[in-house]
Amino acid sequence: MRPPVLIIRTGNAPAPIRGRHGDFPHWFRIATGLPRERVREIDVVAGEPLPAPGEVAGAFITGSAAMVTERAAWSERTAGWIRAAMDRGLPMFGVCYGHQLMAHALGGRVDYLPGGREIGTLPIERIAGAHDDPVVGALPERFRAHTTHEQSVLEPPAGSRVLARSARDPHHLLRYGPNALSVQFHPEFNAEIMRAYIRKLPRQADTSKVEPLAAC
């Protein structure tokens, strides 16, 4: 039997959204086309232990309503697991909180994005020179992606490569090695999920001062 693909759940979608659209692991399974039997979900927030990196074929790390700067015990334990997985060369893909956590785990700096939350379906630009990347090179030079986040990778880890950016966030897509990538935007969102996040956000002119609905 082939080893499973791990989905590391670092949080939940807001209740009204998951009631209609499902939750993070479901979105990842749909987006990747992975059959349910190939996937193993681990809820690190609930304290479920992560398997050894050698027991899985790869890992996705989801978004979260938490903040990496809170340094929650479950988050720091997961950061340690990421470092061990990198040492083994395990394929990994982090999204939003997962993107920030991977960068933090590997020596980068995460904090609040200057100017407040970035939210919406926004233009993303591939960095000049990224055309030679085996994954990102297949993307258009400019494309639109779903985003909602308050924190961001302000300083990428040493040795990582920045591959894409938005107008406000210069580090939307990072490569850490041959098998490890992370993105600040949400490739697992569909248009209806993005609309639901926007509708959930309180209608205030300055979204940097609203009560957070979810970091990712």
C-alpha positions as CSV (number, residue, x, y, z in Angstrom):
1,M,0.0,0.0,0.0
2,R,1.3,3.4,-0.9
3,P,1.9,5.8,2.0
4,P,-0.8,8.5,2.5
5,V,-0.7,12.1,1.7
6,L,-1.0,14.2,4.9
7,I,-3.3,17.1,5.3
8,I,-2.1,19.1,8.4
9,R,-5.2,20.9,9.6
10,T,-4.2,24.1,11.5
11,G,-7.7,25.4,12.0
12,N,-11.3,25.5,10.7
13,A,-13.2,27.7,8.3
14,P,-15.8,29.9,9.9
15,A,-18.9,27.9,10.9
16,P,-21.3,29.5,8.3
17,I,-18.8,28.8,5.5
18,R,-18.0,25.2,6.4
19,G,-21.7,24.5,6.9
20,R,-22.3,25.3,3.2
21,H,-19.0,24.5,1.6
22,G,-17.2,22.0,3.8
23,D,-13.9,22.6,5.6
24,F,-10.2,23.0,4.7
25,P,-9.3,19.3,4.2
26,H,-12.3,18.8,1.9
27,W,-11.2,21.8,-0.3
28,F,-7.7,20.4,-0.6
29,R,-9.0,17.0,-1.6
30,I,-11.2,18.5,-4.3
31,A,-8.5,20.9,-5.6
32,T,-5.9,18.1,-5.8
33,G,-8.2,15.3,-7.0
34,L,-6.8,13.0,-4.3
35,P,-9.2,10.2,-3.4
36,R,-10.2,10.1,0.2
37,E,-8.4,6.8,0.8
38,R,-5.1,8.4,-0.1
39,V,-5.4,11.2,2.4
40,R,-4.7,11.2,6.1
41,E,-5.9,14.2,8.1
42,I,-4.2,15.4,11.3
43,D,-5.7,18.1,13.4
44,V,-2.7,19.6,15.2
45,V,-4.8,22.2,17.0
46,A,-6.7,19.4,18.7
47,G,-3.4,17.8,19.7
48,E,-3.4,14.9,17.3
49,P,0.2,13.7,16.8
50,L,1.9,14.0,13.5
51,P,3.3,10.8,11.9
52,A,7.0,10.6,11.2
53,P,7.9,12.3,7.9
54,G,9.0,8.9,6.5
55,E,5.5,7.5,7.0
56,V,3.8,9.8,4.5
57,A,4.2,10.6,0.8
58,G,3.9,14.3,1.2
59,A,2.1,17.0,3.2
60,F,-0.3,19.9,2.7
61,I,-0.5,22.5,5.5
62,T,-3.8,24.4,5.7
63,G,-4.8,27.9,6.6
64,S,-6.0,28.9,10.0
65,A,-7.7,31.7,12.0
66,A,-4.6,31.7,14.3
67,M,-1.6,33.9,14.0
68,V,1.9,32.5,13.6
69,T,3.2,35.3,15.9
70,E,1.1,33.8,18.8
71,R,3.6,31.0,18.9
72,A,1.0,28.5,20.1
73,A,2.4,25.2,21.3
74,W,0.7,23.2,18.6
75,S,2.0,25.6,16.0
76,E,5.6,25.4,17.2
77,R,5.4,21.6,17.4
78,T,4.3,21.6,13.8
79,A,7.2,24.0,12.9
80,G,9.6,21.5,14.4
81,W,7.9,18.7,12.3
82,I,8.4,20.9,9.2
83,R,12.1,21.2,9.8
84,A,12.4,17.4,10.2
85,A,10.4,16.9,7.0
86,M,12.7,19.3,5.2
87,D,15.7,17.4,6.4
88,R,14.2,14.3,4.8
89,G,13.2,16.0,1.5
90,L,9.5,15.3,2.0
91,P,7.3,17.1,-0.6
92,M,5.4,19.9,1.2
93,F,3.0,22.6,0.2
94,G,1.8,25.2,2.6
95,V,-1.1,27.6,2.1
96,C,-1.7,30.9,3.9
97,Y,-1.1,30.0,7.5
98,G,0.8,27.0,6.2
99,H,2.9,29.3,4.0
100,Q,3.7,31.6,7.0
101,L,4.4,28.6,9.3
102,M,6.8,27.0,6.8
103,A,8.7,30.3,6.4
104,H,8.8,30.8,10.2
105,A,10.0,27.2,10.8
106,L,12.8,27.6,8.3
107,G,14.1,30.9,9.7
108,G,12.0,33.6,8.1
109,R,10.1,36.4,9.8
110,V,6.3,36.6,9.9
111,D,4.2,39.5,11.2
112,Y,1.2,41.7,10.3
113,L,1.0,42.8,6.7
114,P,1.6,46.6,6.5
115,G,-1.7,48.4,5.6
116,G,-4.0,45.7,7.0
117,R,-5.8,42.6,5.5
118,E,-5.3,41.7,1.9
119,I,-8.6,40.2,0.7
120,G,-10.2,39.4,-2.6
121,T,-9.4,37.9,-6.0
122,L,-6.3,39.8,-6.8
123,P,-3.6,39.9,-9.5
124,I,-0.5,37.9,-8.7
125,E,2.7,38.4,-10.7
126,R,5.3,35.8,-11.3
127,I,8.8,37.1,-10.4
128,A,11.2,37.7,-13.3
129,G,13.4,34.7,-13.7
130,A,10.8,32.3,-12.1
131,H,10.0,30.8,-15.6
132,D,12.7,28.1,-14.9
133,D,10.9,26.8,-11.8
134,P,9.5,23.3,-12.5
135,V,6.1,24.3,-11.0
136,V,5.8,28.0,-11.2
137,G,7.2,28.2,-14.7
138,A,3.9,26.7,-15.9
139,L,1.9,29.6,-14.6
140,P,1.2,32.7,-16.6
141,E,3.3,35.8,-15.9
142,R,0.2,37.4,-14.3
143,F,-2.8,35.5,-12.9
144,R,-5.6,36.1,-10.4
145,A,-5.8,34.3,-7.1
146,H,-8.0,34.3,-4.0
147,T,-6.5,35.9,-0.9
148,T,-7.5,36.7,2.7
149,H,-4.8,37.3,5.3
150,E,-3.6,39.7,7.9
151,Q,-0.2,38.3,8.6
152,S,2.4,37.6,5.9
153,V,6.0,36.5,5.4
154,L,7.9,39.8,5.8
155,E,11.4,38.2,5.5
156,P,11.8,34.9,3.6
157,P,14.2,32.3,5.1
158,A,17.8,32.4,3.9
159,G,18.2,30.2,0.9
160,S,14.5,30.3,-0.1
161,R,13.4,31.7,-3.5
162,V,10.6,34.2,-4.0
163,L,8.6,33.2,-7.1
164,A,5.5,35.4,-7.1
165,R,4.1,38.6,-5.5
166,S,1.0,40.8,-5.3
167,A,1.0,44.6,-5.3
168,R,1.0,44.6,-1.5
169,D,2.8,41.3,-0.6
170,P,6.1,40.7,-2.2
171,H,6.4,37.1,-0.9
172,H,3.2,35.4,-2.2
173,L,5.0,32.2,-3.4
174,L,8.2,30.7,-2.0
175,R,10.3,27.7,-2.8
176,Y,12.5,26.3,0.0
177,G,14.0,23.3,-1.9
178,P,13.4,20.8,-4.6
179,N,10.2,19.5,-3.0
180,A,8.9,22.3,-0.8
181,L,6.7,25.2,-1.9
182,S,4.3,27.5,-0.1
183,V,1.8,30.2,-1.2
184,Q,0.1,33.0,0.6
185,F,-2.9,32.9,-1.8
186,H,-5.6,30.2,-1.7
187,P,-5.4,27.8,-4.7
188,E,-7.9,25.5,-2.8
189,F,-10.7,28.2,-2.7
190,N,-13.3,28.4,-5.4
191,A,-15.2,31.5,-6.3
192,E,-18.1,30.8,-4.0
193,I,-15.8,30.2,-1.0
194,M,-14.0,33.5,-1.7
195,R,-17.4,35.3,-1.9
196,A,-18.4,33.8,1.4
197,Y,-15.2,35.1,3.1
198,I,-15.8,38.6,1.7
199,R,-19.5,38.6,2.8
200,K,-18.4,37.4,6.3
201,L,-16.0,40.3,6.7
202,P,-17.6,43.2,8.7
203,R,-18.5,46.1,6.4
204,Q,-16.1,48.7,7.6
205,A,-14.0,51.1,5.6
206,D,-10.8,50.2,7.3
207,T,-10.5,46.4,7.3
208,S,-7.2,46.6,9.2
209,K,-9.2,47.6,12.3
210,V,-12.0,45.0,12.1
211,E,-12.2,42.0,14.4
212,P,-10.5,39.1,12.6
213,L,-12.8,36.5,11.1
214,A,-9.9,34.3,10.1
215,A,-6.3,34.9,9.2
216,C,-6.6,32.5,6.3
